Amino acid sequence: MSLVEIRNLTKVFPLGESMFGARAQGEVRAVDDVSLDIHAGETLGLVGESGSGKSTLGRLVLRLIEPTSGSVRFEGRDLLAAGHGEMRRLRRDMQIIFQDPFGSLDPRMNVEDIISEPLVIHEAMSLAVRHARVLELLGAVGLDPSVLLRFPHEFSGGQRQRIGIARALALRPKFIVADEPVSALDVSVGAQIVNLLAQLQREFGLTYLFISHSMPVVRYLATRIAVMYRGRLVEVGDTRQITEQPQHPYTRSLVEATPEIAV
């Protein structure tokens, strides 16, 4: 069953002003007529080089940016037709893990405030219940309760990403867009985060759109793979098919060019 249905999704950005103040002519089609289904319980890996439009697509799916045309449905509900109140309710079930594990965390907030912020906004619960939920989430991502009152600058990149993951899990979402969540980390730490995401998927019954430029990481985690090139999908299939028998020349180049990593 499809949890997310994307149909003919397009995002066009007009070119900005030149350094001399004149308006540049033309436009950039960051996402160009993309149609894709994401099935409940799967990890769909979205892979492509920088500038291919994959992160823009992830934000369009969550309606963090508005599309130029097309449609996105979540559990059959049209996200683009949803009003502010309905989108607020739907966001409980749809969350994002950002690429930058430092820039995505408010440096003025301690760990407890960061993780509990979605609960303050969306949930009516006592301070004690909220505190207990935060402790539960810290345990789920492998962090000790002693970190509660510390601030983002006191942590390593991998620890900061674990905090971001805990925040994304706070409302017990059904669907998470993981936007290059390990690209800013070294290989060994990134492997730990990938394994954590796989473990959390099993524990919480999550569905992932996992965005990456690394074919080996996507191959390890994903159930299916979608390959994006210059704003368009060029190939979609199950993981073994895409990595062992790629059909599109661009997919073949990604498979051949990316070194193996141990996960």
C-alpha positions in Angstrom: 0.0 0.0 0.0 1.3 3.5 -0.9 1.7 5.8 2.1 2.9 8.7 -0.1 1.7 9.2 -3.7 3.6 11.8 -5.8 2.2 12.7 -9.2 3.8 15.0 -11.8 5.5 17.1 -9.1 7.4 20.1 -10.5 9.3 22.9 -8.9 10.6 25.8 -11.0 12.8 28.5 -9.5 13.2 31.7 -11.4 16.7 32.9 -11.9 17.6 35.8 -9.6 19.2 39.2 -10.2 22.6 39.6 -11.6 25.4 41.4 -9.8 24.5 44.6 -11.8 20.9 44.5 -10.7 19.5 43.3 -14.0 17.0 40.5 -13.8 18.4 37.3 -15.3 16.2 35.5 -17.8 15.1 32.0 -17.5 14.4 29.5 -14.8 15.7 26.4 -13.1 13.5 23.2 -13.1 14.8 21.7 -9.8 12.1 19.0 -9.9 10.6 18.1 -13.2 7.4 16.1 -13.6 8.3 13.5 -10.9 5.8 10.7 -10.1 6.6 8.2 -7.4 5.0 6.0 -4.7 6.4 5.3 -1.3 5.0 2.2 0.3 4.2 1.9 4.0 7.1 0.3 6.0 9.7 0.6 3.3 12.9 2.6 2.9 12.9 4.3 -0.5 16.4 5.4 -1.3 16.6 8.6 -3.5 20.0 8.8 -4.9 21.7 11.3 -7.2 24.6 13.8 -7.4 24.5 17.2 -5.8 22.2 19.5 -7.7 20.0 16.6 -9.0 17.0 17.9 -7.2 16.6 15.2 -4.6 16.6 17.4 -1.5 14.1 19.7 -3.1 11.9 16.8 -3.8 12.1 15.7 -0.2 11.0 19.2 1.0 8.2 19.3 -1.6 6.9 16.0 -0.3 6.6 17.5 3.2 5.3 20.8 1.8 8.2 22.6 3.4 8.4 24.4 0.0 5.4 24.8 -2.3 5.5 23.1 -5.7 4.9 24.8 -9.0 2.5 22.0 -10.1 1.6 18.4 -9.4 0.2 16.6 -6.3 1.3 14.9 -3.1 -1.0 12.6 -1.2 -0.3 11.2 2.3 -2.6 8.3 3.3 -4.9 9.4 0.5 -5.1 13.1 1.7 -4.1 15.8 -0.7 -1.4 17.7 1.1 -1.4 20.6 -1.4 -5.1 21.2 -0.8 -4.7 21.1 3.0 -5.3 24.3 5.0 -3.0 25.5 7.8 -4.9 23.6 10.5 -5.0 20.3 8.6 -1.3 20.6 7.7 -0.4 21.2 11.4 -2.2 17.9 12.2 -0.6 16.0 9.4 2.9 17.2 10.3 2.7 15.0 13.4 3.0 12.0 11.0 5.7 13.5 8.7 9.1 14.6 10.0 12.5 15.3 8.6 16.1 14.6 9.6 18.4 17.3 8.2 21.8 16.9 6.6 23.6 19.4 8.9 23.6 18.0 12.5 24.7 21.3 13.9 22.8 23.9 11.9 19.5 22.1 12.4 19.7 22.4 16.2 19.1 25.7 18.0 22.3 26.5 19.8 20.4 28.4 22.5 18.4 25.3 23.5 19.5 22.4 25.6 18.9 18.8 24.6 15.7 18.5 26.6 14.2 21.6 25.1 15.2 20.6 21.6 13.7 17.1 21.8 10.6 18.3 23.7 9.8 21.2 21.4 7.5 19.2 19.1 5.7 17.8 22.1 5.1 21.4 23.5 3.7 22.5 20.1 1.6 19.4 19.3 0.8 17.5 22.5 -1.1 18.4 25.7 0.9 16.6 28.4 2.2 17.4 31.8 5.9 18.4 32.4 6.6 15.0 34.0 5.1 13.0 31.1 7.0 15.1 28.6 10.2 14.6 30.5 9.7 10.8 30.6 9.1 10.8 26.8 12.3 12.7 26.2 14.2 10.2 28.3 12.6 7.4 26.3 13.7 9.0 23.1 17.2 9.5 24.3 17.5 5.8 25.1 16.1 4.9 21.7 18.9 6.8 19.9 21.6 5.6 22.3 22.2 8.8 24.4 22.6 8.9 28.1 20.1 11.0 30.3 23.1 13.0 31.6 23.1 14.9 28.3 19.7 16.6 29.0 21.0 20.0 30.1 23.9 20.2 27.6 23.9 22.4 24.4 24.6 21.4 20.8 28.1 22.8 20.7 29.1 20.3 23.4 28.6 17.3 21.2 30.2 15.6 18.3 28.6 15.5 14.8 27.3 12.0 15.4 25.8 12.8 18.8 24.1 15.9 17.3 22.6 13.8 14.6 21.2 11.4 17.2 19.6 14.4 19.0 18.1 15.4 15.7 16.7 11.9 15.1 15.2 11.9 18.6 13.5 15.1 17.9 12.1 13.7 14.6 10.7 10.7 16.5 9.1 12.8 19.3 5.6 12.7 17.8 5.9 9.1 16.7 5.6 9.8 13.0 4.8 7.3 10.3 7.0 8.9 7.6 10.4 10.4 7.8 12.4 12.2 5.1 16.1 11.6 5.9 17.9 14.2 3.9 21.6 13.2 3.5 21.7 12.4 7.3 25.3 10.9 7.2 27.0 13.0 4.5 28.4 15.5 7.0 29.8 12.7 9.2 32.9 10.5 8.9 32.5 7.0 7.5 32.5 5.1 10.8 30.1 7.5 12.6 27.9 7.6 9.5 27.7 3.8 9.5 26.5 3.9 13.2 23.8 6.4 12.2 22.7 4.2 9.3 22.5 1.2 11.6 20.5 3.2 14.1 18.0 4.3 11.5 17.5 0.7 10.4 17.0 -0.4 14.1 14.5 2.5 14.7 12.5 1.5 11.6 12.0 -1.9 13.0 11.1 -0.7 16.5 8.8 2.1 15.4 7.4 0.8 12.1 8.7 3.8 10.2 8.7 4.6 6.5 11.7 6.4 5.1 12.5 8.5 2.1 16.3 8.3 2.5 18.1 10.8 0.4 21.8 10.3 -0.4 24.5 10.7 -3.0 26.1 7.4 -1.9 24.9 4.3 -3.7 26.6 1.9 -1.1 24.7 3.5 1.8 21.4 3.5 -0.1 22.0 -0.1 -1.2 22.5 -1.2 2.5 19.4 0.6 3.9 16.9 0.8 1.1 14.2 -1.6 0.0 13.8 0.2 -3.4 15.9 2.9 -5.1 14.9 5.9 -7.2 17.6 7.6 -9.2 17.4 11.3 -9.9 19.3 13.2 -12.6 18.8 16.9 -13.4 15.4 17.1 -11.7 13.9 14.0 -13.2 13.6 10.3 -12.2 15.6 8.2 -14.6 15.2 4.8 -13.0 13.2 3.2 -10.1 13.4 -0.4 -9.0 14.2 -2.8 -6.1 17.6 -2.5 -4.6 19.2 -5.6 -6.2 17.9 -4.7 -9.6 19.2 -1.1 -9.5 22.6 -2.0 -8.1 23.3 -5.2 -10.0 21.5 -4.6 -13.3 21.2 -0.8 -13.8 19.5 0.1 -17.0 20.1 3.9 -17.3 23.6 5.1 -18.2 23.5 7.6 -15.3 22.6 4.8 -12.8 25.4 2.7 -14.2 27.9 5.6 -13.7 26.8 6.0 -10.0 27.1 2.3 -9.3 30.6 2.1 -10.9 32.0 5.3 -9.5 31.1 4.9 -5.8 33.6 3.0 -3.7 32.4 0.2 -1.4 32.1 1.1 2.3 31.7 -1.2 5.4 28.4 -0.6 7.2 
